[in-house]
Amino acid sequence: MGKLGRFACIFTPMALTIASLICLILVFMGQTNKMGLSQDLYFFKADVQEFNANPDIKFPGSDLTHLDEVLKTGATSGSLKDFYQVGLWNYCAGDINGEGKMETNRHCSPRKAEFWFNPIEVWELKNTTAQELFPEKMQNGLDAYQKVAKWMFVAYVVALCLTIGEVVVGIFAVFSRWGSLVTTIVSSAQTIFILAAAITSTALYGALAATFDTALKPYKIKASLGSKMLSVLWIGVAFSVASGFFWLISVCCCSGSSGKKKVVVEKTPYTYERVASPYLGAQQPGHQQVPMHNMPQRSAYEPFRQQHV
């Protein structure tokens, strides 16, 4: 097949790996700035636009009087924004105009490793304890979210590093199957981490959204998942799985070595071939140059010899 065929065989998994890398980069870019596609990429969104400061329904066995007062104060002072969008590094918040379409006064928090969305800090509730503010179910959900968010961030970083390494090692796969084998191993590890990160993100923020909806429903604070972010993430997972499959195929096929065929020239009639001449002293070993029929014996030619009758 040769190097050209080997390159064509490597092109497909390499393209899939690069596509997975692009998806991961987009996930990392979510909510990092106030412009462009980054605004629409978020894991979790809390919609506080329809906040109700005087809820009619109270949870049985819970005292949310303190939370009522704090949220009312935040809504009155303007510190409570209309929406909060959570990304991998930080969150962004802002207001929505009267038409309900345009976002204004958008603010993004500084980026931080192992970030998790803490409503107590974001809603400026530091002077109180979480046990006084939230019901037990919501507090347990926030505690679990804080712990799992650290592992999730590490999984994303490892997946990104392995994807970059997969692209670099994949270049050497063009030259041999050993390169494909090493790349397949790296790709398998990358798939494990990106799949684990995707599952964790989906389950974690899904549970967090459900907790917000349940605990803060009387205040009409709505929580939802970011469909665009999760779509990009799971598309990246699909690219990763597909690239690993094609890397494995490149180990078994597409050797890259061109088979050298021996050319045999058949002898044709009336073809000139040089033969050794016995007069030049070249004789075939094991064969004596003897006549093949009886020859009469003659004396040597003597021109000056007289014939006597």
C-alpha positions as CSV (number, residue, x, y, z in Angstrom):
1,M,0.0,0.0,0.0
2,G,2.9,2.4,0.8
3,K,3.2,5.6,2.8
4,L,0.4,7.3,0.8
5,G,-2.1,4.6,1.7
6,R,-0.9,4.7,5.3
7,F,-1.5,8.4,5.4
8,A,-5.0,8.0,4.0
9,C,-5.7,5.3,6.7
10,I,-4.5,7.6,9.5
11,F,-6.4,10.7,8.2
12,T,-9.8,9.5,9.4
13,P,-9.0,8.9,13.1
14,M,-6.8,12.0,13.2
15,A,-9.6,14.2,11.9
16,L,-12.0,12.7,14.5
17,T,-9.4,13.4,17.2
18,I,-9.1,17.0,16.2
19,A,-12.9,17.3,16.1
20,S,-13.0,16.0,19.7
21,L,-10.3,18.4,20.7
22,I,-12.3,21.3,19.3
23,C,-15.4,20.2,21.2
24,L,-13.4,20.1,24.4
25,I,-12.0,23.6,23.8
26,L,-15.5,24.9,23.3
27,V,-16.5,23.4,26.7
28,F,-13.5,25.1,28.3
29,M,-14.5,28.4,26.7
30,G,-18.1,28.4,28.1
31,Q,-18.9,31.5,30.1
32,T,-15.2,32.7,30.1
33,N,-16.2,36.0,28.4
34,K,-19.2,38.2,27.6
35,M,-19.0,37.9,23.8
36,G,-19.7,35.4,21.1
37,L,-20.5,31.7,21.4
38,S,-19.2,31.6,25.0
39,Q,-22.5,33.2,26.2
40,D,-24.6,30.3,25.0
41,L,-22.4,27.5,26.5
42,Y,-23.2,26.8,30.1
43,F,-24.0,23.7,32.2
44,F,-26.6,25.1,34.5
45,K,-28.8,28.2,34.5
46,A,-30.8,29.7,37.3
47,D,-33.6,32.0,36.0
48,V,-34.5,34.5,38.7
49,Q,-36.4,36.9,36.4
50,E,-39.8,36.0,37.9
51,F,-38.6,36.0,41.5
52,N,-41.5,36.1,43.9
53,A,-40.6,37.8,47.2
54,N,-43.9,36.7,48.8
55,P,-44.4,33.0,48.3
56,D,-47.7,31.5,49.4
57,I,-46.4,28.0,49.8
58,K,-44.0,26.9,52.5
59,F,-42.3,23.6,52.8
60,P,-43.5,21.6,55.8
61,G,-41.1,21.5,58.6
62,S,-38.8,24.2,57.3
63,D,-38.4,27.8,58.3
64,L,-37.4,30.0,55.3
65,T,-38.1,33.3,56.9
66,H,-34.5,34.2,56.9
67,L,-34.1,33.3,53.3
68,D,-37.2,35.4,52.4
69,E,-35.7,38.5,54.0
70,V,-32.3,38.0,52.3
71,L,-33.7,37.4,48.9
72,K,-36.0,40.4,49.2
73,T,-33.1,42.6,50.2
74,G,-31.1,41.3,47.2
75,A,-34.0,41.9,44.8
76,T,-34.6,45.4,46.1
77,S,-30.9,46.4,46.0
78,G,-30.4,45.0,42.6
79,S,-27.7,42.5,43.6
80,L,-30.0,39.7,42.6
81,K,-29.6,39.3,38.8
82,D,-32.2,38.0,36.4
83,F,-30.1,34.9,35.4
84,Y,-27.0,33.0,36.4
85,Q,-25.2,30.8,34.0
86,V,-22.6,28.3,35.2
87,G,-19.6,27.2,33.2
88,L,-16.6,25.0,33.9
89,W,-14.4,27.9,35.1
90,N,-16.8,30.5,36.4
91,Y,-20.3,31.9,36.2
92,C,-21.9,34.8,34.4
93,A,-24.9,36.8,35.5
94,G,-27.0,39.6,34.0
95,D,-30.3,41.2,33.6
96,I,-33.0,40.9,30.8
97,N,-34.7,43.9,29.4
98,G,-38.5,44.4,29.4
99,E,-39.0,42.5,26.1
100,G,-37.4,39.4,27.7
101,K,-34.9,39.0,24.9
102,M,-31.8,41.2,25.3
103,E,-29.3,40.6,28.1
104,T,-27.9,43.6,29.8
105,N,-25.3,44.3,32.6
106,R,-23.7,41.0,32.0
107,H,-21.0,40.2,34.5
108,C,-18.7,37.2,34.6
109,S,-16.8,36.1,37.7
110,P,-13.0,35.5,37.6
111,R,-12.0,32.1,36.3
112,K,-11.1,29.5,39.0
113,A,-9.9,25.9,38.9
114,E,-12.3,23.4,40.5
115,F,-15.0,26.0,40.4
116,W,-18.5,25.3,41.8
117,F,-21.5,27.6,42.0
118,N,-22.1,28.6,45.6
119,P,-25.4,30.5,46.0
120,I,-24.4,31.8,49.4
121,E,-21.5,33.7,48.0
122,V,-23.1,34.7,44.7
123,W,-26.3,36.0,46.4
124,E,-24.2,37.7,49.1
125,L,-25.5,35.6,51.9
126,K,-22.2,35.3,53.8
127,N,-23.6,36.7,57.0
128,T,-25.8,33.6,57.5
129,T,-25.2,29.9,57.6
130,A,-26.5,27.5,54.9
131,Q,-28.4,25.5,57.5
132,E,-30.4,28.6,58.3
133,L,-31.1,29.5,54.6
134,F,-31.8,26.3,52.8
135,P,-33.8,23.1,53.5
136,E,-31.8,20.0,54.3
137,K,-32.4,18.5,50.8
138,M,-30.9,21.5,49.0
139,Q,-28.0,21.7,51.4
140,N,-27.1,18.0,50.8
141,G,-27.3,18.6,47.1
142,L,-24.9,21.6,47.3
143,D,-22.4,19.6,49.5
144,A,-22.4,16.7,46.9
145,Y,-22.1,19.2,44.1
146,Q,-19.0,20.9,45.7
147,K,-17.2,17.6,46.2
148,V,-18.0,16.1,42.7
149,A,-17.2,19.4,40.9
150,K,-13.5,19.1,41.9
151,W,-13.2,15.6,40.4
152,M,-15.1,16.7,37.3
153,F,-12.7,19.6,36.6
154,V,-9.7,17.3,36.9
155,A,-11.3,14.8,34.5
156,Y,-11.8,17.6,31.9
157,V,-8.2,18.8,32.3
158,V,-6.8,15.2,31.9
159,A,-9.1,14.6,28.9
160,L,-7.9,17.8,27.2
161,C,-4.2,16.9,27.8
162,L,-4.7,13.4,26.5
163,T,-6.5,14.7,23.4
164,I,-3.6,17.0,22.6
165,G,-1.2,14.1,23.2
166,E,-3.3,11.9,21.0
167,V,-2.9,14.4,18.1
168,V,0.9,14.6,18.6
169,V,1.5,10.8,18.9
170,G,-0.9,10.2,16.0
171,I,1.6,12.0,13.7
172,F,4.1,9.2,14.3
173,A,1.4,6.6,13.5
174,V,1.8,7.5,9.8
175,F,5.1,5.7,9.7
176,S,4.4,2.4,11.4
177,R,1.8,0.3,13.1
178,W,3.7,0.7,16.4
179,G,2.8,4.4,16.3
180,S,-0.9,3.4,15.8
181,L,-0.7,1.0,18.8
182,V,0.7,3.7,21.1
183,T,-1.9,6.2,19.8
184,T,-4.7,3.7,20.4
185,I,-3.6,3.3,24.0
186,V,-3.6,7.1,24.5
187,S,-7.0,7.4,22.7
188,S,-8.5,4.7,25.0
189,A,-7.4,6.6,28.1
190,Q,-8.7,9.9,26.6
191,T,-12.1,8.3,25.9
192,I,-12.4,7.0,29.4
193,F,-11.8,10.5,30.9
194,I,-14.0,12.5,28.5
195,L,-16.8,10.0,28.9
196,A,-16.5,10.1,32.7
197,A,-16.5,13.9,32.6
198,A,-19.5,14.0,30.4
199,I,-21.5,11.5,32.5
200,T,-20.5,13.4,35.7
201,S,-21.5,16.8,34.3
202,T,-24.8,15.6,33.0
203,A,-25.7,13.8,36.2
204,L,-24.4,16.5,38.5
205,Y,-26.0,19.5,37.0
206,G,-29.2,17.6,36.3
207,A,-29.4,16.8,40.0
208,L,-28.5,20.4,40.9
209,A,-31.3,21.8,38.6
210,A,-33.8,19.4,40.2
211,T,-32.7,20.4,43.7
212,F,-33.1,24.1,42.8
213,D,-36.5,23.6,41.3
214,T,-37.7,21.7,44.3
215,A,-36.3,23.9,47.0
216,L,-36.8,27.3,45.4
217,K,-40.0,26.6,43.5
218,P,-42.1,28.9,45.8
219,Y,-39.9,31.8,44.8
220,K,-40.3,31.0,41.1
221,I,-36.6,30.5,40.7
222,K,-36.2,28.2,37.7
223,A,-33.2,26.0,37.0
224,S,-32.3,24.3,33.7
225,L,-29.5,22.5,32.0
226,G,-27.6,24.1,29.1
227,S,-28.6,22.0,26.1
228,K,-25.9,23.5,23.8
229,M,-23.1,22.8,26.2
230,L,-24.1,19.3,26.8
231,S,-24.7,18.7,23.0
232,V,-21.1,19.9,22.3
233,L,-19.8,17.8,25.1
234,W,-21.5,14.6,24.0
235,I,-20.6,15.2,20.3
236,G,-17.0,15.4,21.5
237,V,-17.5,12.0,23.3
238,A,-18.8,10.5,20.0
239,F,-15.8,11.8,18.1
240,S,-13.5,10.4,20.7
241,V,-15.1,6.9,20.6
242,A,-15.0,6.9,16.8
243,S,-11.4,8.0,16.7
244,G,-10.4,5.2,19.0
245,F,-12.1,2.6,16.8
246,F,-10.3,3.8,13.7
247,W,-7.0,4.0,15.5
248,L,-7.5,0.4,16.4
249,I,-8.2,-0.5,12.7
250,S,-5.0,1.3,11.7
251,V,-3.1,-1.1,13.9
252,C,-4.5,-4.2,12.2
253,C,-4.5,-2.8,8.6
254,C,-2.5,-0.3,6.5
255,S,1.0,-1.5,7.2
256,G,2.6,1.2,5.1
257,S,5.3,-1.0,3.6
258,S,5.3,-1.4,-0.2
259,G,5.8,-5.0,-1.4
260,K,8.9,-5.4,-3.6
261,K,8.1,-7.8,-6.4
262,K,10.9,-9.6,-8.2
263,V,10.9,-9.2,-11.9
264,V,11.7,-12.5,-13.7
265,V,12.9,-12.1,-17.3
266,E,12.0,-15.2,-19.3
267,K,14.4,-16.3,-22.1
268,T,12.9,-15.9,-25.5
269,P,14.1,-17.7,-28.7
270,Y,16.7,-16.0,-30.8
271,T,18.1,-14.0,-27.9
272,Y,21.8,-13.3,-28.0
273,E,23.6,-14.8,-25.1
274,R,27.3,-14.7,-24.7
275,V,29.0,-18.1,-24.2
276,A,32.4,-19.0,-23.1
277,S,34.9,-19.9,-25.8
278,P,37.1,-23.0,-25.2
279,Y,39.8,-21.3,-27.3
280,L,40.1,-18.5,-24.6
281,G,40.7,-21.1,-21.9
282,A,37.3,-20.9,-20.4
283,Q,35.9,-24.4,-19.8
284,Q,33.0,-25.5,-17.8
285,P,34.1,-27.3,-14.7
286,G,33.5,-31.0,-14.7
287,H,33.2,-31.3,-18.5
288,Q,36.0,-32.1,-20.9
289,Q,36.1,-30.8,-24.4
290,V,36.1,-34.0,-26.4
291,P,34.7,-34.7,-29.8
292,M,31.3,-36.3,-29.9
293,H,32.2,-38.7,-32.9
294,N,35.1,-40.7,-34.3
295,M,37.7,-38.7,-36.2
296,P,40.3,-40.3,-38.4
297,Q,43.9,-39.9,-37.2
298,R,46.1,-37.9,-39.5
299,S,49.7,-37.0,-39.3
300,A,50.8,-33.5,-38.8
301,Y,51.2,-31.3,-41.9
302,E,54.9,-31.3,-42.9
303,P,55.4,-29.2,-46.1
304,F,59.1,-30.0,-46.6
305,R,58.7,-33.7,-46.0
306,Q,59.4,-35.7,-49.2
307,Q,57.2,-38.6,-50.1
308,H,59.2,-41.8,-51.0
309,V,57.5,-44.3,-53.1
